[in-house]
Amino acid sequence: MVQELLQTTDHKDLLGAYASSALATIVIRYVASVGHPSIVHVVLALLAVVGFVTGFLLIARSSVEPGVKAGTVIGAAVVSGLCFALVSYIFP
């Protein structure tokens, strides 16, 4: 289903930005909730930062108008906030 959506749209980079920011937010929320972090949690936090940077680079690489790019940045921030709130609610 996701592959069909990616094949029919020209905005693969923008969809990737949403996905990478959502996954990075979920990982960073998990790392933030750990009581005694270890080296594994540090690596996960660094991977989450890479996910956020990847999202912004995917938006920058996209060939859409600047207004659409700005909307995608705002949309990715909203999706990240919703993912953070949802994960916080599920795993207090």
Secondary structure, 3 states (H helix, E strand, C coil): CHHHHHHHCCCHHHHHHHHHHHHHHHHHHHHHHCCCCCHHHHHHHHHHHHHHHHHHHHHHHCCCCHHHHHHHHHHHHHHHHHHHHHHHHHCC
